[in-house]
Amino acid sequence: MKKFPLLFLSDTQHSAEISRAAKAGKVRKIGPRLYTSNMQDDPERLVRQNVWQIVSLLLPGAVVSHRSALENKISPGGRLYVTGEKPRIIKLPGVEIVVLAGPGHLSKWDSPMLGLFAACRERAYLENLSPTKEKGGESKVLPRKELEERLVGILKSGGEVALNRLRDQAREVAKALGMEAEAKKLDELIGAILGTREAHLVSPLSRAHSVGEGYDPRAAERFALLRAALADQVFRERPMPVGDRQIFYNAGFFDAYFSNFIEGTEFEVEEAREIVESGTVPVDRPEDGHDILGTYRIVGSIDEMMTIPGDFDQFLEILTRRHAIILEGRPDKRPGQFKLKPNIAGLTRFVEPELVIGTLRQGFEFYRGLREPFARALAIMFIVSDIHPFDDGNGRVARAMMNAELIAKGETRIIIPSVFRNEYLSGLKRMTNEADPIPFIKQLEYVQEFLYRIDVSDLDRAIEVVRACNAFAKPEDTVKLRMPAAS
């Protein structure tokens, strides 16, 4: 191997070469026969961010099954469940892969995915209705309450016809798997839901994915206006190379802290620092603590923040993945899934659910035509913020997308100090409601300059500078953000 990939397995042919590379500090072992060329990020973070690729390396051809087939992510207990030839547990940093013995993939039903197979929806529901015993405090199947809620979601998005189709196709899948008893349970469960719930029409998201998807023309006009304003300017470069890991991680802490604070997730800075450094959340505020951790898992990851989209499909994948991680601690907010209901803030009604994907596509086309990192950063942030594609967490994921554009090009990230919240929101509203991009652009230039002037190599000293500049104050404290002296 002349150049080692991000993740790879050792084998007899390359074991000596890999051993030499490990001794030279070029690669490191993170699991059984599993190595990485990423020598910077924490192994647990690295595993979680690339878990599907890792499973496909370790268990090619396995079927993502049971609760993992519906959750599509690591379970709350830190596990992924797959079906293979023989039962075993593979322990990795922060994750356990639980291999369950069972039928292989069904060629007619299960879908290929990165060298694995994803259990079809019918199989997944049957498996989640199978008898089970909890091991280690977690079951391989979802709780019945969550299964019922998911079925109601299918009814709401696809109408009665979607539930009936699921039931009919599950009977056919059950014959191939020998799960007729589970098919009977599913039949009874769907029948009960159809008897008590009103059916809805076809899912807006399904329509949006079809050819000729609709979009919000008013939002597209705003994107065009902002693009014109950004393309017409030359912005000052404010470099902050990623080479110094401590500077990156410290800046990432401020990013995660302020991004949550202005959304109402308020902690004292010392509390937030303890959450990030220890990886534990307060017992009395678990959801808020997970907000901080989830955001930091994105903005504090070098690999993640060096990734920017090259095409629209990659844009959607990056956007939904980051949202899923940021809001992982709030499953009721449907992490990583686009909204099904309209969202409204004050007098502002954001883009309708059925127009989300089409409007994102329009925005992406305006964004991709910009060259300067600062211009691309502001464009992608405004596009996500203006559309509000998710139930919650739109501001946090929009700012993460913005800062990835800057960091990937060696520029200083933008943080929004809590004392600057009103100015920041005012700029967004002026752009949305009055089609005036100038305040929005100037305000974000100002706060980029703010962080650029601070030496964040020492977090304790940086916190004191930030505090002296009133950045931790609240908008109602009637003080202004002070610009620090250039470092």
C-alpha positions, 0 to 999 in steps of 0.5 A, a space after each residue: 500500500 503506497 498510500 493508506 486509506 482512511 480505514 482499512 483491514 490488515 491481512 497477511 499480504 500487507 501485515 508487515 508493511 502495516 506494522 512498519 507504518 504503525 511504528 512510524 506513526 503513519 497509521 494506528 489500530 482502532 479495532 480487530 484487524 482495523 486500522 486508520 490513517 487518521 492520526 488526529 481525531 479521537 478513535 471513538 469519534 472516528 469510529 462513530 463518524 465512519 461506522 457504516 464503512 467500518 461494518 462493511 469492512 469487518 462484515 461484508 455482506 451482513 444485513 443491517 437488521 432489527 432496531 438498527 434497520 429502523 434507527 439507521 444509527 448507533 443505538 442509545 446503548 452504543 450498539 449496531 445490530 446486524 445479521 450474519 452467519 454466527 453470533 458474536 460481538 465486535 467491540 470498537 472504541 465507543 461502539 459494539 457491533 452485535 452480530 445476530 445469527 439469522 437468514 442472509 439478505 433477501 435478493 428481492 427485498 434487501 438493498 445493497 449499502 456500502 458492501 452490506 445489505 440494509 433490511 427492507 422495511 418489511 423485514 425490519 418491522 417483522 424483526 422488531 416484533 420478534 421475541 427478545 431478551 434484553 442483554 446489557 440493558 438494551 434489546 435488539 428490538 425497538 420498544 413497542 411504543 416507538 414501533 407504533 409511532 413509526 407506523 403512525 408516521 407512515 400513515 401520516 406521510 403515505 396514507 392508508 394505502 402505504 400501511 396496507 402495502 407494508 402489511 401485504 408485502 410483509 406477509 410475503 417477506 415473512 414466508 421467506 424468513 419463517 416469521 409468520 407469527 411476527 407477520 400476524 402481530 404486524 397485521 393486528 397492529 396495523 389494523 388497530 392503527 387504521 381503526 383509530 387514526 385518520 388517513 392522510 394523503 401522499 407524503 410531501 417529501 415523496 412528492 418533492 423527490 419526484 421529477 419536477 420537484 417544486 421550490 419556493 420562488 421567494 426563497 430562490 429570489 433571496 438566494 439570488 440577491 445574496 449571491 449577487 451581493 457576495 459575488 460583488 465583494 472581495 473579503 479580507 482573508 483571516 487565516 486559521 490553519 488546522 495544523 495546530 490541533 489544540 487551536 482547532 479544538 479550542 475554537 470548536 469549543 467556542 463554536 459549540 458553546 455559542 451556537 447552542 447558547 443563542 438557541 436557548 441551551 444555556 450553560 455556564 462556560 465552565 459547565 459546558 467545558 466539563 461536558 465537552 472534555 468529559 463527554 458526560 452530560 448533566 443528570 438533570 439536563 441530559 437533552 441540553 447536555 447532548 446538544 452541546 456534545 452533539 454540536 461539538 462532535 461536528 464542529 470539533 472534528 477535523 475530518 468533518 469540518 474539512 468536508 464540503 459538498 461537491 454536488 447536490 446529493 453530497 450536500 443533502 448527505 452532509 446536511 442530514 448527517 450533521 443534523 442527525 449527530 447534532 440532535 442525536 439526544 433529541 429523538 422526538 425532533 427526528 434527527 437527520 430527517 426533513 420536516 413533515 410539518 411547517 415551522 413558524 417563528 414569530 411572523 416568519 413562515 419558513 419554506 413548506 415541507 413539500 418544497 424543502 428539497 427543491 428549494 435546497 437544490 435551488 440554493 445549492 446552485 447559487 452557492 456553488 457559483 461562488 468562489 471565495 470561502 467567506 462568500 460560500 460560507 455565508 451563502 450556505 448558512 443562509 440557505 439552510 437557515 432560510 429554508 429551515 428544513 428540519 423540525 429543530 436544530 436548523 440554526 446549529 446545523 446552518 452554522 456548522 455548514 458555514 464554518 466547514 466552508 471556512 475551515 476547509 480553506 484555512 480560514 477562521 471560523 465564525 462564532 456568534 457570541 451570546 451578547 451578539 444574538 440580537 444583531 445576528 438574528 436582525 441581520 437574518 431577518 433583514 435579509 429574509 423580510 426586506 431583501 437587504 443583505 448588507 447588514 447580514 454580511 457586515 455582522 458576520 464579517 465583524 464576528 469572524 474578525 472577533 475570533 481571528 483576533 483572539 489567541 485560542 491556543 490556551 483555552 483558559 486565557 482565551 475564555 478570559 479574553 472572551 469574557 472581558 469583551 462581553 461575549 458571554 453577556 446576554 442581549 438583555 444585559 445592555 452591553 455591547 461586544 467589544 473587539 479585542 486587540 489584535 493578537 
